[in-house]
Amino acid sequence: MGKVFTTTNAQLKKLRAKGMAISNGSRAKKIIELENYYNLINGYKPLFLKQSGTDETYKEGTRFEEVYALYIFDRELRNLFMRYILEIENNIKSVLAHDFSQKYGSDGYLRLASFDTSVKPWERKTPAQKAGDVSDLISNLQHEIARQLSKNNPMISHHMLEYGHIPLWVLVNTLTLGTVSIFYSYMKQKDQNDVGRKFQLKPNEMNSFLRVLTIYRNACAHDERFYSLKALQRNMMPNNICTLPLHRQLNIPFSGNNNPLNGKNDLFAIVIIFKTMLTKSPFKKFYFSLKKLLDVLSKELTTISVSTVAEAMGFPNNWADSASI
């Protein structure tokens, strides 16, 4: 049998039976009806649950308001991180389009020869398969042009009707960060170096940044639970950022296999990306906005501490040092 529909009153009764304190039932009912029980409770209860026993019960003193406060905190967190991810995304798109177009022309992105089709030692592909992968990218770019024309995108339509093609510096604004990440990964080594140098990043560092940023950007765009999100490995590709000198400067502990325990595939990895790619002023604004969100949340929590939340975010105890390094 499938899931049986449960009324809001029954849901509140269930929460009380599991040990959650609900002082204002009518307010809790309105919140659940507006926010969705599954999104709110199932998404944000883990930190408030007892660790022992098989029956799911809440830690003593857990209040509905606390779970809701964590939910609201996560929403504000997504908004904050998205703002700066978009800033970095725009910078990367601009630099990439300018450098690539300068070398290969305004429509060079439609030619296979503009990309690196050589098979790397770690790639289990034939030359034809690698060329096919790059051809897929070019096909997707052409499909995006067609999609934008069907939507009557004014900039795309103007350039197609006036000049018969879309310059990369125009098209790049419509591309997802995921597509830009793939585009960069297929660029020739020298071209990757030239783009990465603008951000003082090596190609492997830039590639890892783009992969992880894409995962967190998509989570922001789709309202996924954000604070505890991990960029897990997918399709045999490790989704973590390269270890940087900044990891050691922050005195982050390292594991036995010489990997930082924080700031690789967690939310603190995005903070490290921000610290690396944003200029001082934007990063400072980001830091104080983040600190304010954590301070507000701290005042709402009684069962758990804000440090518990920070730990789930992948933040080391001295994460605040990132502002002064």
Secondary structure as the mmCIF struct_conf table of DSSP 4:
data_model
#
loop_
_struct_conf.conf_type_id
_struct_conf.id
_struct_conf.beg_label_comp_id
_struct_conf.beg_label_asym_id
_struct_conf.beg_label_seq_id
_struct_conf.end_label_comp_id
_struct_conf.end_label_asym_id
_struct_conf.end_label_seq_id
HELX_LH_PP_P HELX_LH_PP_P1 LYS A 3 PHE A 5
HELX_RH_AL_P HELX_RH_AL_P1 THR A 8 ALA A 17
TURN_TY1_P TURN_TY1_P1 LYS A 18 GLY A 19
STRN STRN1 ALA A 21 ALA A 21
BEND BEND1 SER A 23 SER A 23
HELX_RH_AL_P HELX_RH_AL_P2 GLY A 25 GLU A 35
HELX_RH_AL_P HELX_RH_AL_P3 TYR A 37 TYR A 37
HELX_RH_PI_P HELX_RH_PI_P1 TYR A 38 ASN A 42
HELX_RH_AL_P HELX_RH_AL_P4 GLY A 43 TYR A 44
HELX_RH_3T_P HELX_RH_3T_P1 PRO A 46 PHE A 48
STRN STRN2 LEU A 49 LEU A 49
BEND BEND2 GLN A 51 ASP A 55
STRN STRN3 TYR A 58 TYR A 58
HELX_LH_PP_P HELX_LH_PP_P2 LYS A 59 LYS A 59
TURN_TY1_P TURN_TY1_P2 GLU A 60 GLY A 61
STRN STRN4 ARG A 63 ARG A 63
HELX_RH_AL_P HELX_RH_AL_P5 PHE A 64 TYR A 104
TURN_TY1_P TURN_TY1_P3 SER A 106 ASP A 107
HELX_RH_3T_P HELX_RH_3T_P2 GLY A 108 LEU A 110
HELX_RH_3T_P HELX_RH_3T_P3 LEU A 112 SER A 114
BEND BEND3 PHE A 115 PHE A 115
HELX_LH_PP_P HELX_LH_PP_P3 SER A 118 LYS A 120
TURN_TY1_P TURN_TY1_P4 PRO A 121 TRP A 122
HELX_RH_AL_P HELX_RH_AL_P6 PRO A 127 SER A 150
TURN_TY1_P TURN_TY1_P5 LYS A 151 ASN A 152
HELX_RH_AL_P HELX_RH_AL_P7 PRO A 154 TYR A 163
BEND BEND4 GLY A 164 HIS A 165
HELX_RH_AL_P HELX_RH_AL_P8 LEU A 168 LEU A 171
HELX_RH_3T_P HELX_RH_3T_P4 VAL A 172 THR A 174
BEND BEND5 LEU A 175 LEU A 175
HELX_RH_AL_P HELX_RH_AL_P9 LEU A 177 TYR A 186
BEND BEND6 MET A 187 MET A 187
HELX_RH_AL_P HELX_RH_AL_P10 GLN A 189 ARG A 197
TURN_TY1_P TURN_TY1_P6 LYS A 198 GLN A 200
HELX_RH_AL_P HELX_RH_AL_P11 PRO A 203 ALA A 221
TURN_TY1_P TURN_TY1_P7 HIS A 222 ASP A 223
TURN_TY1_P TURN_TY1_P8 TYR A 227 SER A 228
STRN STRN5 ARG A 234 ARG A 234
TURN_TY1_P TURN_TY1_P9 ASN A 235 MET A 236
STRN STRN6 MET A 237 MET A 237
BEND BEND7 ASN A 240 ASN A 240
HELX_LH_PP_P HELX_LH_PP_P4 ILE A 241 THR A 243
HELX_RH_AL_P HELX_RH_AL_P12 PRO A 245 GLN A 249
TURN_TY1_P TURN_TY1_P10 LEU A 250 ASN A 251
STRN STRN7 PHE A 254 PHE A 254
TURN_TY1_P TURN_TY1_P11 GLY A 256 ASN A 257
BEND BEND8 ASN A 258 ASN A 258
STRN STRN8 PRO A 260 PRO A 260
BEND BEND9 LEU A 261 ASP A 266
HELX_RH_AL_P HELX_RH_AL_P13 LEU A 267 MET A 277
BEND BEND10 LEU A 278 LEU A 278
HELX_RH_AL_P HELX_RH_AL_P14 LYS A 280 GLU A 300
BEND BEND11 THR A 302 ILE A 304
HELX_RH_AL_P HELX_RH_AL_P15 VAL A 306 ALA A 312
TURN_TY1_P TURN_TY1_P12 MET A 313 GLY A 314
TURN_TY1_P TURN_TY1_P13 ASN A 317 ASN A 318
HELX_RH_3T_P HELX_RH_3T_P5 TRP A 319 ALA A 323
TURN_TY1_P TURN_TY1_P14 SER A 324 SER A 324
#
